């Protein structure tokens, strides 16, 4: 997504034109970059489109944000007596649009706000005094303005705009699409007659705003297909009149292109004030530019089933959070719990977030990932208040870096798979099919407890009951290599994630037990409460074999901790490496 810089000299204004029966557009225009968000980076200006239907009843659709409040209301007053306004229809609500409403509503005492339920909840939270003036609508609800203007509403929620609402007018066959089918470009031309020249701006707009939520956009396209719309009236850019079919087809193809990418990243976030969502958009753009599909999940809207589905299916995952009261929001904590419990540790991870006075949430998430042995695909991003252009550039670069690291990891796994399956010695393949119980061997060195993860263990005798363990020097073999050394063999349960605390070789100073429930066995070593069973053992013999010590130990005592459950098993495909 390349950018183009345009430096105009024209002041902001409001372009007014009739576009249909009883219908007027008011295009608040800026010829310069409106905001420093990525979606405006082509710097060709933009329009904030608002629409006025004056039938028996009068309805105003999508007043612009506070950047245009003054000039917009001044121009609107030339075409409308505010006291006669019956309805204000909102395709979505954000702080900028609320600023304009805050000025407009006192001047329009008879106007009712029409919006989706999520938008109504957001408005009531900020302006409780407006509650009596808010009317919520659902899909297929209608509003008769008279003169044939029968409006039909359809809710179009997405991760970025949970309150999305489209409006269809049967009198003019106009579908008011808000954030759909727009483009950030400012021209005198009102309609899309030269629509081919808009291809680049349209695609850039889609990639910035909708590519990370292409699954939801596909569902929206199915919803709006029932309307015989001849015109799309978006919130930004030219009115779509000459290319309705082609533009719809383009959206369908762009959604399909996203889904067909080889690699997918789950972008999971919550955004209290919109800043974290802006960061998410910039990171997503960096990923998309580098050929990675992004599936965006707003934790404030998604249920656990949806989060679980996306996490299980993705190749990498990035989580973003604001800091509220020194913590991550509950929704983020829930999502993080799902990730840590089900996501493979081979998946690349990333962390970002915004904050006002403190930024503990990012550190919390980052530490959880590191403790669970996830590899981070970029340096965690912490942003105070509103992101700057420099920060957004950093986010794009971080997304690009994540994509590159993800591709490298994929290439490495593929290479290993090829070697494993095709080129390694058949004997090694055969040896690799030997499986062993996944266990944690706990030992004690004075007051220090150690833990070693191993699957190289088997029963060696019946009377007395004995086991054989193969252990390498770097696994603190000296702690169980001497005759009469004591240890506990904790046999792990399938489905538990205890192994993450011992997945790296135990070294002096490690203390994985602080995160686990334990008790002390009779021999002084630790028993893991989450184990399926445990055996207290004493070393009776040892022999050096190759690069490992073979330890024979007798079982002094043991107990089954859970009667239900299966033993965790380590499966390999090569006998030459783990």
C-alpha positions in Angstrom: 0.0 0.0 0.0 2.1 2.9 -1.3 1.3 6.5 -0.3 1.0 9.6 -2.4 1.4 13.1 -1.0 -0.8 16.0 -2.2 -0.3 19.5 -1.0 -3.4 21.7 -1.8 -4.1 25.3 -0.9 -7.9 25.1 -0.5 -9.7 25.7 2.8 -12.1 23.3 4.4 -15.6 23.7 3.1 -19.0 21.9 2.8 -20.2 20.9 -0.6 -24.0 20.7 -0.9 -25.9 19.0 -3.7 -29.2 17.3 -4.5 -28.7 13.5 -5.1 -32.3 12.2 -5.2 -35.9 12.9 -4.4 -36.0 15.1 -1.3 -32.4 14.1 -0.6 -29.4 16.3 -0.1 -25.7 15.5 0.5 -23.5 17.7 2.6 -19.9 16.8 2.0 -17.6 18.3 4.6 -14.3 18.5 2.7 -10.7 18.8 3.7 -8.0 18.9 1.0 -5.3 17.9 3.5 -4.7 14.9 5.6 -7.5 14.9 8.2 -5.9 12.6 10.8 -2.7 10.8 11.4 -4.3 7.4 11.2 -3.0 5.0 8.6 -6.1 5.1 6.6 -5.4 8.7 5.7 -1.8 8.1 4.7 -2.3 8.7 1.0 -2.8 12.3 1.9 -5.4 13.1 -0.8 -7.8 14.7 1.6 -11.2 13.3 2.4 -14.9 14.0 2.7 -17.2 13.4 5.6 -20.5 12.8 3.9 -23.8 13.6 5.6 -27.2 13.2 4.1 -30.5 15.0 4.7 -33.9 13.6 3.7 -36.7 16.2 3.9 -40.0 14.4 3.3 -43.1 14.6 5.6 -40.6 13.8 8.3 -37.0 15.0 8.2 -34.0 12.8 8.8 -30.3 13.6 9.0 -27.9 10.7 8.4 -24.4 10.6 9.8 -23.4 14.1 10.9 -19.6 14.5 10.7 -17.0 14.6 13.5 -15.8 17.6 15.4 -13.2 18.6 12.8 -16.1 19.9 10.8 -18.7 20.7 13.5 -18.7 24.5 13.1 -18.7 24.8 9.3 -21.1 21.8 8.9 -23.8 23.1 11.2 -23.5 26.6 9.7 -24.1 25.2 6.3 -26.8 22.8 7.5 -28.7 25.7 9.0 -29.0 27.2 5.5 -31.0 24.2 4.4 -32.9 23.2 7.5 -34.7 24.7 10.4 -33.2 22.6 13.2 -36.4 22.7 15.3 -38.2 20.8 12.5 -35.7 17.9 12.5 -37.3 14.6 13.4 -34.5 12.1 13.3 -30.8 11.8 13.4 -29.7 8.4 12.0 -26.2 7.2 13.1 -24.3 4.6 11.1 -21.8 4.4 14.0 -20.9 6.4 17.1 -17.4 7.6 18.1 -16.1 10.5 20.3 -15.7 12.8 17.2 -19.3 12.3 16.1 -20.5 12.7 19.7 -18.9 16.1 19.8 -21.0 17.3 16.9 -24.2 15.8 18.4 -23.5 17.6 21.6 -23.7 20.9 19.7 -26.6 19.9 17.4 -29.1 18.3 19.8 -29.8 21.4 21.9 -30.7 23.2 18.7 -32.9 20.3 17.5 -35.2 19.7 20.5 -37.6 17.4 18.6 -35.0 15.1 17.1 -34.8 11.4 18.0 -31.5 9.6 17.7 -31.8 6.4 15.6 -29.0 3.8 16.1 -28.1 0.2 16.9 -28.2 -1.1 20.4 -24.4 -1.0 21.0 -24.4 2.6 19.8 -27.3 3.4 22.1 -25.4 1.9 25.1 -22.4 4.0 24.3 -24.4 7.2 24.0 -26.3 6.6 27.2 -23.0 5.9 29.1 -21.6 9.3 28.1 -24.9 11.3 27.9 -27.5 9.7 30.2 -29.7 12.8 29.8 -30.2 11.7 26.2 -31.8 8.3 27.0 -35.3 9.4 26.3 -34.3 10.7 22.9 -32.6 7.5 21.7 -34.5 4.8 19.7 -32.7 1.6 18.9 -33.3 -0.4 15.8 -32.5 -3.9 14.6 -32.2 -5.5 11.2 -35.4 -5.2 9.1 -36.9 -2.5 11.3 -38.4 0.3 9.3 -39.1 4.0 9.5 -41.7 5.8 7.4 -40.7 9.4 6.6 -43.6 9.9 4.2 -43.5 10.6 0.5 -42.4 7.0 -0.3 -39.3 7.3 1.9 -39.7 4.0 3.7 -36.3 3.4 5.5 -35.2 -0.1 6.3 -32.3 -0.7 8.7 -29.7 -3.4 8.8 -27.2 -3.9 11.6 -23.6 -4.5 10.2 -21.4 -5.2 13.3 -17.7 -5.6 12.8 -14.8 -5.8 15.3 -13.9 -2.2 14.7 -17.5 -0.9 14.5 -19.7 -3.1 16.7 -22.5 -0.6 16.3 -22.5 -0.5 12.5 -25.8 0.4 10.9 -26.8 0.7 7.2 -30.0 2.4 6.0 -31.9 1.7 2.7 -34.4 4.2 1.3 -36.9 2.6 -1.1 -37.9 6.0 -2.6 -34.4 6.6 -4.1 -32.9 3.1 -4.0 -30.0 4.6 -2.0 -28.2 2.5 0.5 -26.4 4.6 3.1 -23.4 2.4 3.9 -21.4 4.5 6.4 -17.9 2.9 6.6 -18.5 0.5 3.7 -17.7 1.4 0.0 -15.8 4.6 0.9 -12.5 6.1 -0.1 -10.3 8.9 1.4 -10.0 11.3 -1.5 -11.3 14.9 -1.9 -12.5 16.1 -5.3 -15.1 18.4 -6.7 -16.6 15.5 -8.5 -19.6 14.2 -6.6 -20.2 10.8 -8.2 -17.9 8.0 -9.3 -18.3 8.5 -13.1 -14.6 7.9 -13.6 -14.6 5.0 -11.2 -11.6 3.2 -12.7 -9.4 6.1 -11.5 -10.6 5.4 -7.9 -9.4 1.8 -7.8 -6.2 2.5 -5.9 -7.9 4.7 -3.3 -10.8 2.2 -2.8 -8.4 -0.8 -2.4 -6.2 1.2 0.1 -9.3 2.1 2.1 -10.5 -1.5 2.2 -7.0 -2.8 3.2 -6.8 -0.3 6.0 -10.3 -0.7 7.5 -11.8 -3.9 6.3 -9.2 -6.5 5.4 -8.6 -7.4 9.1 -12.4 -8.0 9.4 -13.0 -9.6 6.0 -15.1 -12.4 7.5 -17.6 -10.0 9.0 -17.6 -7.9 5.8 -18.5 -11.0 3.7 -21.5 -11.6 6.0 -22.5 -7.9 5.6 -22.4 -8.2 1.8 -24.9 -11.1 2.1 -27.2 -9.0 4.3 -27.3 -6.0 2.0 -27.7 -8.0 -1.2 -31.4 -8.2 -0.6 -31.8 -4.5 -1.3 -32.2 -3.3 -4.9 -29.8 -0.5 -4.3 -28.8 1.6 -7.3 -26.6 4.0 -5.3 -24.2 3.5 -2.4 -23.9 6.6 -0.1 -20.8 6.1 2.0 -19.4 8.2 4.8 -16.2 9.1 2.9 -15.4 9.8 -0.8 -17.5 9.9 -3.9 -21.1 8.6 -4.1 -21.1 5.2 -5.8 -23.6 5.4 -8.7 -21.8 4.1 -11.8 -20.0 1.1 -10.3 -22.3 -0.4 -7.7 -22.0 -3.9 -9.1 -18.3 -3.7 -9.8 -17.5 -2.2 -6.3 -19.6 -5.0 -4.6 -17.7 -7.6 -6.7 -14.4 -6.0 -5.7 -15.3 -6.2 -2.0 -16.2 -9.9 -2.5 -12.9 -10.6 -4.2 -10.8 -8.7 -1.7 -12.4 -10.6 1.1 -11.6 -13.9 -0.7 -8.0 -12.8 -1.3 -7.6 -12.3 2.4 -8.9 -15.7 3.3 -6.7 -17.4 0.7 -3.4 -16.2 2.2 -1.2 -19.1 3.4 -0.6 -17.6 6.9 -3.2 -16.1 9.3 -2.6 -14.0 12.3 -5.2 -13.5 15.0 -5.3 -9.9 16.1 -7.0 -9.8 19.4 -7.7 -6.5 21.2 -9.9 -4.3 23.3 -9.9 -0.5 23.1 -11.4 1.6 25.9 -10.9 5.0 24.1 -10.1 4.0 20.5 -6.3 4.3 20.7 -5.6 0.6 21.0 -7.8 0.0 18.0 -5.8 2.5 16.0 -2.6 0.7 16.9 -4.3 -2.6 15.9 -5.2 -1.1 12.5 -1.6 0.0 11.8 -0.1 -3.4 12.8 -2.7 -5.1 10.6 -1.7 -3.0 7.7 1.9 -4.1 8.1 0.8 -7.7 8.1 -1.5 -7.3 5.1 1.1 -5.5 3.1 3.4 -8.6 3.6 0.9 -11.1 2.4 -0.5 -12.3 5.7 -4.3 -12.7 6.4 -5.5 -11.0 9.6 -8.5 -12.0 11.5 -9.4 -9.3 13.9 -11.2 -10.0 17.2 -12.6 -7.3 19.4 -12.7 -9.0 22.9 -15.5 -6.7 24.0 -17.8 -8.3 21.5 -16.5 -11.8 20.9 -17.6 -14.8 22.9 -15.2 -17.5 24.1 -16.2 -19.9 21.3 -15.2 -17.4 18.6 -11.9 -16.6 20.3 -11.1 -20.3 20.7 -11.8 -20.9 17.1 -9.6 -18.1 15.8 -6.7 -19.0 18.2 -6.7 -22.7 17.3 -6.7 -21.9 13.6 -4.2 -19.1 13.4 -0.4 -19.4 12.7 0.5 -16.4 14.9 -1.3 -14.3 17.5 -1.0 -10.7 18.6 -2.9 -9.3 21.5 -3.5 -5.6 22.4 -4.8 -4.1 25.5 -5.4 -0.7 27.2 -4.5 -0.4 30.9 -7.5 0.3 33.1 -6.8 0.8 36.8 -3.4 -0.8 36.5 -4.8 -3.9 34.9 -5.8 -5.4 31.5 -9.6 -5.4 31.0 -11.4 -8.5 32.0 -12.2 -9.4 28.4 -8.4 -9.4 27.6 -7.6 -11.5 30.6 -10.2 -14.0 29.5 -8.8 -14.1 25.9 -5.2 -14.5 27.3 -6.4 -17.4 29.4 -7.8 -19.1 26.4 -4.5 -18.5 24.4 -2.3 -19.9 27.2 -4.5 -23.0 27.6 -4.9 -24.0 23.9 -2.5 -22.2 21.6 0.6 -24.2 20.6 3.8 -22.8 22.0 5.3 -22.9 18.5 3.0 -20.0 17.4 4.6 -16.6 17.1 3.2 -14.0 19.5 3.1 -10.2 19.8 1.9 -7.6 22.4 0.9 -4.0 22.1 -1.2 -1.5 24.0 -2.0 2.1 25.0 -2.4 3.7 28.3 -3.0 7.0 30.1 -1.2 7.0 33.4 0.3 3.6 33.6 1.0 0.7 31.2 1.0 -2.5 33.3 -1.3 -4.4 30.9 1.4 -4.8 28.2 4.0 -6.0 30.7 1.5 -8.5 32.2 0.7 -10.0 28.8 4.3 -10.0 27.7 5.5 -11.8 30.8 2.7 -14.4 30.5 3.8 -15.2 27.0 7.5 -15.4 28.0 6.7 -17.6 31.0 4.8 -19.9 28.7 7.8 -20.0 26.3 6.2 -18.2 23.3 8.5 -16.4 21.0 7.7 -12.8 20.4 7.6 -11.6 16.7 8.4 -7.9 17.5 9.3 -5.8 20.5 6.3 -5.0 22.5 4.6 -1.7 21.8 3.6 0.7 24.6 1.9 4.0 23.6 0.7 6.7 26.0 -2.4 8.5 24.9 -3.1 9.1 21.2 -0.6 7.5 18.7 1.7 9.8 16.8 2.6 9.4 13.1 5.9 8.0 14.2 4.2 5.5 16.4 1.9 4.4 13.7 4.9 3.9 11.4 6.5 1.8 14.0 3.4 -0.3 14.3 3.3 -0.9 10.5 7.0 -1.9 10.6 6.3 -4.2 13.6 3.5 -5.9 11.6 5.9 -6.3 8.7 8.6 -7.8 10.9 6.0 -10.1 12.5 5.0 -11.3 9.0 8.7 -11.9 8.0 9.4 -13.8 11.2 6.2 -15.9 10.7 7.2 -16.8 7.2 10.7 -17.8 8.4 9.3 -19.9 11.1 6.9 -21.6 8.6 9.8 -22.2 6.2 11.9 -23.7 9.0 9.1 -26.0 10.1 8.5 -27.0 6.5 12.2 -27.7 6.0 12.3 -29.8 9.2 9.2 -31.7 8.1 10.7 -32.5 4.7 13.9 -33.7 6.4 12.0 -35.7 8.9 9.7 -37.3 6.5 11.8 -37.7 3.4 15.6 -37.6 3.9 16.5 -38.9 7.3 17.6 -42.4 7.8 14.8 -44.9 8.0 16.2 -46.4 11.1 16.0 -43.0 12.8 12.4 -42.7 11.7 11.7 -46.1 13.2 13.4 -45.2 16.5 11.4 -42.0 16.6 8.2 -44.0 16.8 9.1 -45.1 20.3 6.9 -43.2 22.7 7.3 -42.5 26.4 5.3 -41.2 29.2 5.8 -37.4 29.6 7.1 -36.8 33.1 8.7 -34.3 35.4 11.6 -35.6 37.5 11.9 -33.5 40.7 15.1 -33.5 42.8 16.4 -31.6 45.8 19.8 -30.0 46.3 19.8 -28.7 49.9 17.0 -26.2 50.0 16.8 -25.9 46.3 14.3 -27.9 44.2 14.9 -28.8 40.6 12.6 -30.1 37.8 13.5 -31.9 34.6 11.0 -32.7 31.8 11.6 -36.1 30.2 9.8 -38.8 28.2 12.8 -41.1 28.3 11.4 -43.3 31.1 10.1 -46.9 31.3 9.4 -49.6 33.8 12.4 -51.8 34.2 11.4 -54.5 36.9 8.5 -55.9 38.7 10.0 -57.1 42.0 11.0 -54.7 43.3 9.2 -52.3 41.1 11.8 -50.3 39.2 12.1 -47.8 36.4 14.8 -46.7 33.9 15.5 -43.1 33.0 17.9 -41.7 30.4 19.1 -38.2 31.3 21.7 -35.9 29.8 24.4 -34.0 31.8 22.9 -30.6 31.0 19.7 -31.8 32.7 21.3 -31.7 36.1 22.1 -35.4 35.8 24.4 -35.1 38.8 21.4 -34.8 41.1 20.2 -38.3 40.4 23.3 -40.0 39.2 24.7 -41.2 42.5 23.6 -44.3 44.3 20.9 -43.7 46.8 20.0 -40.3 45.4 16.3 -39.6 45.9 13.8 -38.2 43.3 10.1 -38.1 42.5 8.8 -39.1 39.1 5.7 -37.0 38.3 3.7 -38.6 35.6 1.8 -35.9 33.7 -1.8 -36.0 32.6 -2.9 -35.4 29.0 -4.4 -32.0 28.4 -2.6 -30.3 31.2 -0.1 -27.6 30.4 2.4 -28.3 33.2 5.2 -29.1 30.8 5.5 -25.4 29.8 7.2 -24.7 33.2 9.9 -27.3 32.5 10.3 -27.1 28.7 13.8 -25.7 28.9 16.6 -27.5 30.6 16.7 -26.9 34.3 19.6 -24.7 35.4 20.8 -23.5 38.7 18.5 -20.7 39.9 15.4 -21.8 38.0 12.3 -22.0 40.1 9.4 -23.2 38.0 7.5 -24.3 41.2 6.4 -20.8 42.2 3.6 -21.1 39.6 2.5 -24.6 40.6 0.7 -26.3 43.4 3.0 -28.8 45.1 3.5 -30.9 48.2 6.6 -32.5 49.7 7.0 -36.3 49.4 8.5 -38.4 52.1 11.9 -38.3 50.4 11.9 -34.5 50.5 11.3 -33.9 46.8 8.3 -32.1 45.4 5.1 -33.7 44.1 3.2 -31.7 41.4 -0.5 -31.5 42.4 -1.5 -31.5 38.7 0.3 -34.7 38.0 -1.7 -37.8 37.1 0.4 -39.9 39.6 3.8 -39.9 41.2 6.5 -42.3 42.3 9.1 -41.8 45.0 12.3 -43.4 43.8 15.9 -44.2 44.9 18.8 -44.6 42.5 20.3 -48.2 42.6 22.4 -48.3 39.5 23.8 -46.1 36.7 25.7 -46.5 33.5 27.0 -43.9 30.9 25.6 -44.8 27.5 26.4 -42.5 24.6 25.6 -38.9 25.6 23.3 -39.9 28.4 23.2 -41.6 31.8 21.0 -44.6 32.2 19.5 -44.5 35.7 17.9 -47.5 37.3 15.8 -46.7 40.4 13.5 -48.6 42.6 10.1 -47.3 43.6 9.7 -46.7 47.3 6.3 -45.2 47.3 3.6 -43.9 44.9 0.1 -42.6 44.5 -2.5 -42.0 41.8 -3.7 -38.4 42.2 -6.4 -38.6 39.6 -8.4 -41.7 38.8 -9.7 -40.1 35.6 -7.5 -39.1 32.8 -4.8 -40.5 30.4 -1.1 -40.3 30.7 0.5 -37.6 28.6 2.7 -39.1 25.8 5.5 -37.5 23.8 5.2 -38.3 20.1 8.3 -37.9 17.8 9.1 -38.7 14.2 12.9 -38.9 14.4 15.2 -40.8 16.7 17.9 -38.2 16.2 16.3 -35.2 18.0 13.3 -34.2 20.1 
